[in-house]
Structure formats: C-alpha cells, structure tokens
C-alpha cells in the first residue's frame, strides 16, 4: 500500500507532492517519512491506503517560514474529494439495472448455464397471469461462480492457488456455450423486444477481467513459446490486453444483434495493494478499456480494501455490497450505513438476495430492507446492480412461485428497477375502542373497504390479542380488568409496513 501527501495554499486547491510505499502494514506498528521538493503551502493532507482496520496518530510536519526557493502549489483535479451524492443515472451510457449473470460452475455445470426460457423473465417483466408488460433488467454482467477451476486454481486473486491460462479459456467457452448464457440472452432479448415492438432495443453486456497474481505461473498468450513472466508488469499488461481483445473479437463475430458490449468488470472485490504491480496494472487496464470506448465497473464488498479510492483506480462506477443479507450477525443498520458511505463517496449500492428469502419471512424482510433503504435514501434512482445467486436465480424462482409473498419479490424488484417503488398510503379506520366489562373487542383495519393484512407488534399488558385469517383483530381483556390498554399492529405493504397503535378502554 501507499501513503500520499498533498499540499495546498488555501485548503481548497490541492497538489500531490509525494507518494510513499509502505511495507508490512499487517505486522504491527509502522512509521514512515518522506522528503519532497519545497512547496509554498499552509495546509497538508495525508491519505493512507489500508488493507484492513488501521489506527493512526502522530502526524508530524516540519517546515520553514521562509518561502524563498519554494514552488507554488499547482492545484490538480482531486479524485479523493467526497461528492456527497449518488452517481448520475447516465454514468454508464444508459445502462441502469445490471443483473449479475453467473456462469461457469466446474463442480456442477448446469448451475452456470442459463437458457433462453430462464432469461425471459429477466429481460422482460411478466405479470401474474404471464403477460409480458415491460422490459426489466437492461444489463447483464457475466462473471464466474465461486468454483475451483480444472487446474485446481481460482479465478479470483489467490496467491496460493491462482488460475492458469487454460482455466481462463474454459471460462470463456462456458460463457459462449451453445444454447446458454450470452447466446441464450441474445435470443431472449430478441423475443421480448419483438413482442413489445421495441425494434432498436438492445441489452447491455459486461464481461469479467481476472487479476493475474504476481509471480505465479500462467501460460503463453502470444504464441511465442515462452510463458508470460508475472514478475514483469509488462507481461501482466500483455495478458490484460489479450483478454480484453479476445472477448471483443469473439463477441463481435458471434452475431449477437440484440446485445451491446458496454464494458468490463474487475472481478476481485478488494484491491490487493500488497501486490507491487496492482495499481499500475489497474491504471493500464482502465486506460486501455476507455481508449476502446468501453466502461470499467467494480463491486467491492463492504468497506473492502481500496473502496474509498475507487475513482482513482479508473472505475467509472463502483457499487458497494452491504453484505447484510448473508449473516444474522450483521445488524439492520448496515443497509443505512452502506447507503451513507456510498453517497459520501459517489458510489452506488449492490442489491443482494439469496435463496433463503424464498423460504421464510425473516429473510424476505432482510431483502426488502435493501429496497426500502433504496427508496428512502435515494440509491434507487441511480445505477443498480443485483446479486441473486446462480442457476437460474432467486428472481426467476420468485417469478415462478405460487406463494404470493415470494412472487411479490419479483414484482417489487421490478418496481424498484423502474424507480416506481414508493411508500403506500394506507389510512386505517378507527383505532380507539370502548366496550363494556365482560365483552370482547373485535374489529378490522381497512383501507378503501379492504381488510389490511396485519400482525401483532407490541403486545398489550392486560389481556391478549388474536388475529384471524380474514384480518379480524380480537382484544380479550383479563378477567375483571377495567381501564385503558394498548397494543400495536403492523400492516400495510410488504416493503413499507406501517405501525398502528390501538387503544382500548374497558368500562
């Protein structure tokens, strides 16, 4: 990792005056210092790249009052400033809803192969009767499942078991497998746009770039009979360029007239700053992608190494994962913490769901928390990326489900994708009741004459509450009780449940 030193005369315009390499960041206390050519400044700023949680103290600056011979600060564009807003909606040229389209599962190939029929409810939105009503996801990001490659290596950055050239080529073949993945997506888009009469419509496609591992064995990409040397940054750049060019050529020759290649995805979810070439490799990769007219995207996990410097690496957008869905130890506040961090840094948010959301209310509500926070904080209104398992995915299973609660996941996600999801106004009828000792109080909460589906929130103190299948709420006071009691009911829409306080008086 590195530390950077910036200087300013007024605290607003900044120039980087030093870059310091730091070794042994994980080995306890570290100190570092640097020299630089004299500059005339009143303010200094230090930024430090950290691979994990780091505490910092004792920043010392030594200077002189005499500015003779010191150069003036030349302000430069700063990529470390905080935009305090989510990315503009058109940051990827019209690509807004990016579905992670997983493929390549060596242990179970069918999990990584999606066919045309399975793509249809992603490309288009189908109502409960199966009628095609609209487009749905407009973009598809191809990336490998978590898998062990044929060589025994992995496609993510793994210095212990890195993938080799033949593994990369195996992934490519799976992506272009006949009747599946990119070919099947092209067919599905053709069907949907034909039925909707959208003659010029195309879905966007993104493809994964895998980071090479410093010093690992890889293979020969240029056919000169010599394996590329991954201790040489130029050979690592050669591999990156070869992979990008190879995919573009195969995509363009594939006859995918319903798709548009829009960019490339950095497959690692953290920036490995301990790799001595990583920053230079990222700079080169971003510059080359942009020179070809494509976008460069990233999806770091929550507070991953490098997340706050995402723009400096050349990415056009970074959608950070809240990682709330997958662990019961992560508090509900995570979705809002993630929303605040991403907004401050000009990032967007990845939506996450797994198969548990189709099994029980608890995990369904965890998923809905992502959508609710997106509406409330505003990240619904920028570029959205969606994790939903592989083969063929949670949204597909929700679409096919006969359980209304599961089906609502598909419908609510469509509304979210189209920026139409909103808090429903569900006014309740009378919530204060009086009745005579010895009786039971029975009522329904209704909206426009329809009983609301409610559940008990805060229980009463002096009796019990029963809720019938038809929405009937019955309060039963304790024997002999006279006076006031209260309880709360939770009802309304799935995404925006409302809480009602019910007061009962026993006379």
Buried (B, 14 or more C-beta within 10 A) or exposed (E): BBBBBBBBBEEEBBBBBBEBEBEEBEEEEBEEEEEEEBBBBEBBBEBBBBBEEEEEEEEEEEEEEEEEEBBEBEBEEBEBEEEEEBBEBEBBEEBBBBBBBBBBBBEEBEBBBBBBEBBBBBBBBBEEEEEBEEBBBBBBBBBBBEBBBEBEBBBBBBEEEBBBBBBBEBBBEBBBBEEBBBBBBBBBBBBBBEEBEEEEBBBBBBBBBBBBBBEBBBBEBEEEEEBBBBEEBEBBBBBBBBBBEBBBEBBEEEEBEBBBBBBBBBBBBBBBBBBBBBBEBBBBBBEBBBEEEBBBBBBBBBBBBBBBBBBBBBBBBBBBBBBBBBEEEBEEEBBBBBBEBBBEBBBBBBBBBBEBBBEEEEBBBBBBBBBBBBBBBEBBBBBBBBBBBBBBBBBBBBBEBEEEBBBBBBBBBBBBBBBEBEEEEBEBEEBEBEBEEEEEBBBBBBBEEEBBBBEBBEEBEBBEBEBEEEBEBBBBBEEEEEEEBBBBBBBBBBBBBBEBEBEBBBE
